[in-house]
Amino acid sequence: MPEEEIKQEIQEEPEEDESLPFPNARVVAVMKKYLSKDKMIRSEVKKAMNRFLEEIVADVCKRMDEFPYAMIDYWMFEKAIEPYKRLDKLEAEKERLVKHLEAIEKDIEIMKKDIMER
């Protein structure tokens, strides 16, 4: 999304809600960048995304705070966001396990038939 469109999106948003942790217009602009052009976003979804982002920031900060150092370095940040980066790998592993279990189920059914025929 070009910078001009983002600025236009920000200007179109109503006044900022001070109860939200981040400028909502900016959050919405980023959301729209990754959604289809024909999608509309309800107000409660925009606010929920904003609050969800705060939860992620809080979690990452808690993880970084566990390090005993006074200065937060980039490697600490990388370590703290690791669980979020691994989500796609976990989903792929889940799919692999489901396929493996399905193959085991088929083997069990074949064994049952073999036993019943004897």
Phi and psi restraints in degrees (value plus and minus 20) as a CYANA .aco file:
   2 PRO   PHI     -81.3   -41.3
   2 PRO   PSI     133.9   173.9
   3 GLU   PHI     -79.3   -39.3
   3 GLU   PSI     -54.5   -14.5
   4 GLU   PHI     -84.5   -44.5
   4 GLU   PSI     -60.0   -20.0
   5 GLU   PHI     -86.3   -46.3
   5 GLU   PSI     -59.0   -19.0
   6 ILE   PHI     -82.6   -42.6
   6 ILE   PSI     -63.9   -23.9
   7 LYS   PHI     -81.7   -41.7
   7 LYS   PSI     -59.3   -19.3
   8 GLN   PHI     -85.6   -45.6
   8 GLN   PSI     -62.6   -22.6
   9 GLU   PHI     -79.5   -39.5
   9 GLU   PSI     -63.0   -23.0
  10 ILE   PHI     -83.6   -43.6
  10 ILE   PSI     -61.3   -21.3
  11 GLN   PHI     -87.8   -47.8
  11 GLN   PSI     -49.9    -9.9
  12 GLU   PHI     -94.8   -54.8
  12 GLU   PSI     -41.8    -1.8
  13 GLU   PHI     -91.3   -51.3
  13 GLU   PSI     125.8   165.8
  14 PRO   PHI     -87.0   -47.0
  14 PRO   PSI     156.8   196.8
  15 GLU   PHI     -72.3   -32.3
  15 GLU   PSI     130.6   170.6
  16 GLU   PHI     -87.9   -47.9
  16 GLU   PSI     122.9   162.9
  17 ASP   PHI    -108.8   -68.8
  17 ASP   PSI      92.6   132.6
  18 GLU   PHI     -86.2   -46.2
  18 GLU   PSI     -36.4     3.6
  19 SER   PHI     -98.5   -58.5
  19 SER   PSI     -32.0     8.0
  20 LEU   PHI    -107.9   -67.9
  20 LEU   PSI     126.7   166.7
  21 PRO   PHI     -93.1   -53.1
  21 PRO   PSI     -48.4    -8.4
  22 PHE   PHI    -144.0  -104.0
  22 PHE   PSI     138.3   178.3
  23 PRO   PHI     -79.4   -39.4
  23 PRO   PSI      95.4   135.4
  24 ASN   PHI     -82.5   -42.5
  24 ASN   PSI     -56.1   -16.1
  25 ALA   PHI     -80.5   -40.5
  25 ALA   PSI     -59.3   -19.3
  26 ARG   PHI     -89.3   -49.3
  26 ARG   PSI     -62.0   -22.0
  27 VAL   PHI     -80.8   -40.8
  27 VAL   PSI     -64.9   -24.9
  28 VAL   PHI     -84.4   -44.4
  28 VAL   PSI     -59.8   -19.8
  29 ALA   PHI     -81.1   -41.1
  29 ALA   PSI     -60.8   -20.8
  30 VAL   PHI     -88.7   -48.7
  30 VAL   PSI     -60.4   -20.4
  31 MET   PHI     -78.6   -38.6
  31 MET   PSI     -66.8   -26.8
  32 LYS   PHI     -85.2   -45.2
  32 LYS   PSI     -46.9    -6.9
  33 LYS   PHI     -82.1   -42.1
  33 LYS   PSI     -51.2   -11.2
  34 TYR   PHI    -126.7   -86.7
  34 TYR   PSI     -20.9    19.1
  35 LEU   PHI    -122.0   -82.0
  35 LEU   PSI     136.7   176.7
  36 SER   PHI     -80.6   -40.6
  36 SER   PSI     129.8   169.8
  37 LYS   PHI     -80.8   -40.8
  37 LYS   PSI     -48.7    -8.7
  38 ASP   PHI    -104.5   -64.5
  38 ASP   PSI     -21.3    18.7
  39 LYS   PHI    -103.6   -63.6
  39 LYS   PSI     121.6   161.6
  40 MET   PHI    -134.8   -94.8
  40 MET   PSI     126.8   166.8
  41 ILE   PHI    -134.9   -94.9
  41 ILE   PSI     104.8   144.8
  42 ARG   PHI     -89.4   -49.4
  42 ARG   PSI     132.3   172.3
  43 SER   PHI     -76.9   -36.9
  43 SER   PSI     -62.1   -22.1
  44 GLU   PHI     -86.2   -46.2
  44 GLU   PSI     -48.7    -8.7
  45 VAL   PHI     -91.4   -51.4
  45 VAL   PSI     -61.0   -21.0
  46 LYS   PHI     -80.4   -40.4
  46 LYS   PSI     -65.1   -25.1
  47 LYS   PHI     -88.3   -48.3
  47 LYS   PSI     -59.9   -19.9
  48 ALA   PHI     -84.3   -44.3
  48 ALA   PSI     -59.7   -19.7
  49 MET   PHI     -82.5   -42.5
  49 MET   PSI     -62.6   -22.6
  50 ASN   PHI     -79.8   -39.8
  50 ASN   PSI     -65.7   -25.7
  51 ARG   PHI     -89.7   -49.7
  51 ARG   PSI     -55.6   -15.6
  52 PHE   PHI     -83.2   -43.2
  52 PHE   PSI     -61.7   -21.7
  53 LEU   PHI     -81.3   -41.3
  53 LEU   PSI     -56.8   -16.8
  54 GLU   PHI     -82.7   -42.7
  54 GLU   PSI     -61.5   -21.5
  55 GLU   PHI     -81.5   -41.5
  55 GLU   PSI     -60.3   -20.3
  56 ILE   PHI     -85.5   -45.5
  56 ILE   PSI     -65.1   -25.1
  57 VAL   PHI     -79.7   -39.7
  57 VAL   PSI     -63.7   -23.7
  58 ALA   PHI     -81.4   -41.4
  58 ALA   PSI     -64.0   -24.0
  59 ASP   PHI     -83.8   -43.8
  59 ASP   PSI     -65.6   -25.6
  60 VAL   PHI     -82.2   -42.2
  60 VAL   PSI     -61.8   -21.8
  61 CYS   PHI     -85.3   -45.3
  61 CYS   PSI     -59.8   -19.8
  62 LYS   PHI     -81.6   -41.6
  62 LYS   PSI     -60.5   -20.5
  63 ARG   PHI     -85.4   -45.4
  63 ARG   PSI     -61.5   -21.5
  64 MET   PHI     -88.5   -48.5
  64 MET   PSI     -52.1   -12.1
  65 ASP   PHI     -88.4   -48.4
  65 ASP   PSI     -39.1     0.9
  66 GLU   PHI     -89.6   -49.6
  66 GLU   PSI     -40.0     0.0
  67 PHE   PHI     -92.3   -52.3
  67 PHE   PSI     123.0   163.0
  68 PRO   PHI    -101.2   -61.2
  68 PRO   PSI      -9.9    30.1
  69 TYR   PHI    -116.4   -76.4
  69 TYR   PSI     131.4   171.4
  70 ALA   PHI     -97.5   -57.5
  70 ALA   PSI     -47.3    -7.3
  71 MET   PHI    -126.5   -86.5
  71 MET   PSI     109.1   149.1
  72 ILE   PHI    -105.7   -65.7
  72 ILE   PSI      99.6   139.6
  73 ASP   PHI    -120.5   -80.5
  73 ASP   PSI     146.7   186.7
  74 TYR   PHI     -82.4   -42.4
  74 TYR   PSI     -56.9   -16.9
  75 TRP   PHI     -83.6   -43.6
  75 TRP   PSI     -51.4   -11.4
  76 MET   PHI     -88.0   -48.0
  76 MET   PSI     -61.1   -21.1
  77 PHE   PHI     -80.8   -40.8
  77 PHE   PSI     -67.5   -27.5
  78 GLU   PHI     -78.0   -38.0
  78 GLU   PSI     -61.9   -21.9
  79 LYS   PHI     -85.8   -45.8
  79 LYS   PSI     -58.4   -18.4
  80 ALA   PHI     -89.8   -49.8
  80 ALA   PSI     -51.8   -11.8
  81 ILE   PHI    -112.0   -72.0
  81 ILE   PSI     -21.7    18.3
  82 GLU   PHI     -70.7   -30.7
  82 GLU   PSI     -65.7   -25.7
  83 PRO   PHI     -79.1   -39.1
  83 PRO   PSI     -54.4   -14.4
  84 TYR   PHI     -92.7   -52.7
  84 TYR   PSI     -54.2   -14.2
  85 LYS   PHI     -93.3   -53.3
  85 LYS   PSI     -45.5    -5.5
  86 ARG   PHI    -106.5   -66.5
  86 ARG   PSI     -24.9    15.1
  87 LEU   PHI     -76.8   -36.8
  87 LEU   PSI     -62.3   -22.3
  88 ASP   PHI     -87.2   -47.2
  88 ASP   PSI     -54.9   -14.9
  89 LYS   PHI     -87.9   -47.9
  89 LYS   PSI     -57.8   -17.8
  90 LEU   PHI     -84.8   -44.8
  90 LEU   PSI     -59.4   -19.4
  91 GLU   PHI     -84.9   -44.9
  91 GLU   PSI     -61.8   -21.8
  92 ALA   PHI     -84.5   -44.5
  92 ALA   PSI     -60.3   -20.3
  93 GLU   PHI     -84.8   -44.8
  93 GLU   PSI     -59.1   -19.1
  94 LYS   PHI     -80.9   -40.9
  94 LYS   PSI     -66.5   -26.5
  95 GLU   PHI     -81.8   -41.8
  95 GLU   PSI     -60.9   -20.9
  96 ARG   PHI     -82.0   -42.0
  96 ARG   PSI     -64.2   -24.2
  97 LEU   PHI     -84.9   -44.9
  97 LEU   PSI     -60.1   -20.1
  98 VAL   PHI     -82.1   -42.1
  98 VAL   PSI     -63.6   -23.6
  99 LYS   PHI     -83.3   -43.3
  99 LYS   PSI     -59.9   -19.9
 100 HIS   PHI     -84.4   -44.4
 100 HIS   PSI     -63.3   -23.3
 101 LEU   PHI     -83.5   -43.5
 101 LEU   PSI     -58.2   -18.2
 102 GLU   PHI     -83.6   -43.6
 102 GLU   PSI     -58.9   -18.9
 103 ALA   PHI     -85.6   -45.6
 103 ALA   PSI     -60.3   -20.3
 104 ILE   PHI     -83.4   -43.4
 104 ILE   PSI     -61.6   -21.6
 105 GLU   PHI     -80.1   -40.1
 105 GLU   PSI     -62.0   -22.0
 106 LYS   PHI     -83.0   -43.0
 106 LYS   PSI     -62.5   -22.5
 107 ASP   PHI     -81.1   -41.1
 107 ASP   PSI     -60.9   -20.9
 108 ILE   PHI     -83.1   -43.1
 108 ILE   PSI     -63.9   -23.9
 109 GLU   PHI     -81.0   -41.0
 109 GLU   PSI     -62.3   -22.3
 110 ILE   PHI     -83.5   -43.5
 110 ILE   PSI     -62.9   -22.9
 111 MET   PHI     -83.9   -43.9
 111 MET   PSI     -60.1   -20.1
 112 LYS   PHI     -79.6   -39.6
 112 LYS   PSI     -66.7   -26.7
 113 LYS   PHI     -81.6   -41.6
 113 LYS   PSI     -63.4   -23.4
 114 ASP   PHI     -80.6   -40.6
 114 ASP   PSI     -63.9   -23.9
 115 ILE   PHI     -86.6   -46.6
 115 ILE   PSI     -61.1   -21.1
 116 MET   PHI     -88.5   -48.5
 116 MET   PSI     -49.1    -9.1
 117 GLU   PHI     -96.3   -56.3
 117 GLU   PSI     -38.9     1.1
